[in-house]
Amino acid sequence: MRESCRNRRTIRPAKRCAVDQSGEMKTYSAFSLLQNALTRNRNWSPAWQDVEPKRTYDVIVIGGGGHGLATAYYLARNHGINRVAVLEKGWLGGGNTGRNTTIVRSDYLLEENSRLYEFSLKLWEGLSEELNFNVMYSPRGVFRLAHNDAQLCQMAALGNAMSQRGIAAELLTPPQIREIEPALDCSANTRWPVAGGLLQRRGGTVRHDAVAWGYARAADRLGVDIVQNCEVTGIRTTNGRVTGVDTNRGRIDAGNVAIVVAGHTSQVAAMAGIELPIESHLLQAFVTEPVKPVLNTVMIAGAYDGYVSQTDKGEIVMGAELDMYPSYSQRGNLPRIEDIARYTLTLFPSFKRLRMMRCWAGINDMTMDGSPIIGITPVQGLFINGGWCYGGFKSTTGSGYLFADTLANGRPHDILEPFSLERFDSGRYLDEVGTGPIPHLH
Ligand SMILES: Cc1cc2nc3c(=O)[nH]c(=O)nc-3n(C[C@H](O)[C@H](O)[C@H](O)COP(=O)(O)OP(=O)(O)OC[C@H]3O[C@@H](n4cnc5c(N)ncnc54)[C@H](O)[C@@H]3O)c2cc1C
């Protein structure tokens, strides 16, 4: 880490993308839907091919979540590099991509975060069209609720910072909020009276599985190999340079390897002898039975750092803080669910009549300053994209786009430069919430 290597060796662009030749994969359209309905679905082709891994690639992406698949897609689409394999130990999107609460927004105070998340949000806006796959981006608005004067001042400062950067935000009074969200208890007698709220109207939700499937289909179409049930068990290096990986399906050589494994970043980086400033914690979420539309926006409550929204199916989705002890179990504890339910009912008393249907947990890699680590590593040709803490889903688009650029050129993209691993040596931390080096508090 201290040597802060600059990986200048660039990857040779492919001469031609597979999409030029294939034409096998059908474009989704109203017409193709009708055609398939009439032919009883006989013409549906798989969204991506199930391939055997080759012996060698230009780039291996470890991890078939949204970030890994987006990286592979943009490598092929923006840089013409399609001798790429995405190696996934389970199934696509089975990690945090399929476990998150689908919230996307770009309401960040620090300039560095703001640039990354706003870049990502702009990509979400056109993603369905770009991928020819409906990712169900729903810009329904994200509210950050303030429950006292101090929080309201923070919201005002955040709103001003956003506005100065050209990112629209509105500070609303309780009656204005209630007009948008009639189910929210805005009375003065509640445990956490609502003092106001900051609304980013372009924020909202995106269907998380569709993001993984859409990127996988589009990457496959550009010639990327997507290999499921392929666990990376070792990273091969020679003289400080990566040469490939060992997997449960054999050895695969590559000049460049990208670690994009969310909750397992420390474990996989350790295969190359890299120790990371990360602690892995559980984060839970749950949904109720589906009901008719009752919530119009996404609500993030400053009182307990919880969030609540309604899916297109009608379920109410809830989440809040970590379970507060490091774990890789992907199963959470009941007390945290009880807390979240109790807090949410304080704000939305009518939800007490709903029954909880499902709960789950994901592993969040929490860094010491609460911001992700993306870029080069001390091992030549080995790149890293992880430590997304609570909020990596919203940056899937931008992270994939900019990380692909970093891989293709062997140096961090300008927007990613502040997110380097090296910042923990130089002390240039990115602590958005200002809680210091206590990972579970970010
Ligand atoms: C409950 C919960 C709610 C969340 N809500 C939000 C939210 O609302 N908004 C938001 O922005 N973020 C949210 N997040 C965070 C977000 O989900 C993640 O930051 C993001 O999805 C990470 O994406 P990824 O592609 O990097 O990881 P993943 O989707 O986890 O993909 C990594 C993949 O790597 C694979 N892998 C691991 N080890 C290996 C190996 N050795 N070999 C091969 N493959 C391997 C895993 O199987 C996994 O599929 C939430 C997280 C959780 C847990």
PDBQT file of the ligand as one rigid body, heavy atoms in Angstrom, charges set to zero:
ROOT
HETATM    1  C1  LIG A 501     -29.902  -5.045   3.505  1.00  0.00    +0.000 C 
HETATM    2  C2  LIG A 501     -29.119  -4.123   2.617  1.00  0.00    +0.000 A 
HETATM    3  C3  LIG A 501     -29.712  -2.976   2.138  1.00  0.00    +0.000 A 
HETATM    4  C4  LIG A 501     -29.013  -2.101   1.294  1.00  0.00    +0.000 A 
HETATM    5  N1  LIG A 501     -29.664  -1.032   0.765  1.00  0.00    +0.000 NA
HETATM    6  C5  LIG A 501     -29.031  -0.228  -0.092  1.00  0.00    +0.000 A 
HETATM    7  C6  LIG A 501     -29.732   0.827  -0.726  1.00  0.00    +0.000 A 
HETATM    8  O1  LIG A 501     -30.937   1.009  -0.534  1.00  0.00    +0.000 OA
HETATM    9  N2  LIG A 501     -29.049   1.643  -1.570  1.00  0.00    +0.000 N 
HETATM   10  C7  LIG A 501     -27.721   1.473  -1.806  1.00  0.00    +0.000 A 
HETATM   11  O2  LIG A 501     -27.146   2.270  -2.538  1.00  0.00    +0.000 OA
HETATM   12  N3  LIG A 501     -27.037   0.421  -1.271  1.00  0.00    +0.000 NA
HETATM   13  C8  LIG A 501     -27.652  -0.426  -0.427  1.00  0.00    +0.000 A 
HETATM   14  N4  LIG A 501     -26.988  -1.495   0.117  1.00  0.00    +0.000 N 
HETATM   15  C9  LIG A 501     -25.583  -1.741  -0.252  1.00  0.00    +0.000 C 
HETATM   16  C10 LIG A 501     -25.504  -2.419  -1.628  1.00  0.00    +0.000 C 
HETATM   17  O3  LIG A 501     -26.362  -3.521  -1.671  1.00  0.00    +0.000 OA
HETATM   18  C11 LIG A 501     -24.099  -2.882  -1.965  1.00  0.00    +0.000 C 
HETATM   19  O4  LIG A 501     -23.155  -1.880  -1.666  1.00  0.00    +0.000 OA
HETATM   20  C12 LIG A 501     -23.971  -3.209  -3.440  1.00  0.00    +0.000 C 
HETATM   21  O5  LIG A 501     -25.061  -3.964  -3.885  1.00  0.00    +0.000 OA
HETATM   22  C13 LIG A 501     -22.677  -3.959  -3.689  1.00  0.00    +0.000 C 
HETATM   23  O6  LIG A 501     -22.732  -4.462  -5.006  1.00  0.00    +0.000 OA
HETATM   24  P1  LIG A 501     -21.632  -5.436  -5.528  1.00  0.00    +0.000 P 
HETATM   25  O7  LIG A 501     -21.935  -5.753  -6.921  1.00  0.00    +0.000 OA
HETATM   26  O8  LIG A 501     -20.297  -4.850  -5.224  1.00  0.00    +0.000 OA
HETATM   27  O9  LIG A 501     -21.757  -6.675  -4.552  1.00  0.00    +0.000 OA
HETATM   28  P2  LIG A 501     -22.546  -8.055  -4.623  1.00  0.00    +0.000 P 
HETATM   29  O10 LIG A 501     -23.860  -7.940  -5.267  1.00  0.00    +0.000 OA
HETATM   30  O11 LIG A 501     -22.497  -8.618  -3.227  1.00  0.00    +0.000 OA
HETATM   31  O12 LIG A 501     -21.622  -8.889  -5.583  1.00  0.00    +0.000 OA
HETATM   32  C14 LIG A 501     -20.413  -9.466  -5.164  1.00  0.00    +0.000 C 
HETATM   33  C15 LIG A 501     -20.409 -10.896  -5.657  1.00  0.00    +0.000 C 
HETATM   34  O13 LIG A 501     -19.126 -11.459  -5.429  1.00  0.00    +0.000 OA
HETATM   35  C16 LIG A 501     -19.307 -12.836  -5.239  1.00  0.00    +0.000 C 
HETATM   36  N5  LIG A 501     -18.102 -13.392  -4.619  1.00  0.00    +0.000 N 
HETATM   37  C17 LIG A 501     -17.666 -13.219  -3.352  1.00  0.00    +0.000 A 
HETATM   38  N6  LIG A 501     -16.535 -13.912  -3.168  1.00  0.00    +0.000 NA
HETATM   39  C18 LIG A 501     -16.251 -14.519  -4.348  1.00  0.00    +0.000 A 
HETATM   40  C19 LIG A 501     -15.200 -15.383  -4.785  1.00  0.00    +0.000 A 
HETATM   41  N7  LIG A 501     -14.214 -15.780  -3.969  1.00  0.00    +0.000 N 
HETATM   42  N8  LIG A 501     -15.229 -15.832  -6.070  1.00  0.00    +0.000 NA
HETATM   43  C20 LIG A 501     -16.231 -15.467  -6.923  1.00  0.00    +0.000 A 
HETATM   44  N9  LIG A 501     -17.247 -14.667  -6.549  1.00  0.00    +0.000 NA
HETATM   45  C21 LIG A 501     -17.245 -14.200  -5.267  1.00  0.00    +0.000 A 
HETATM   46  C22 LIG A 501     -20.550 -12.913  -4.352  1.00  0.00    +0.000 C 
HETATM   47  O14 LIG A 501     -21.166 -14.183  -4.432  1.00  0.00    +0.000 OA
HETATM   48  C23 LIG A 501     -21.410 -11.786  -4.924  1.00  0.00    +0.000 C 
HETATM   49  O15 LIG A 501     -22.382 -12.245  -5.834  1.00  0.00    +0.000 OA
HETATM   50  C24 LIG A 501     -27.653  -2.389   0.957  1.00  0.00    +0.000 A 
HETATM   51  C25 LIG A 501     -27.045  -3.549   1.444  1.00  0.00    +0.000 A 
HETATM   52  C26 LIG A 501     -27.771  -4.423   2.251  1.00  0.00    +0.000 A 
HETATM   53  C27 LIG A 501     -27.112  -5.676   2.740  1.00  0.00    +0.000 C 
ENDROOT
TORSDOF 0
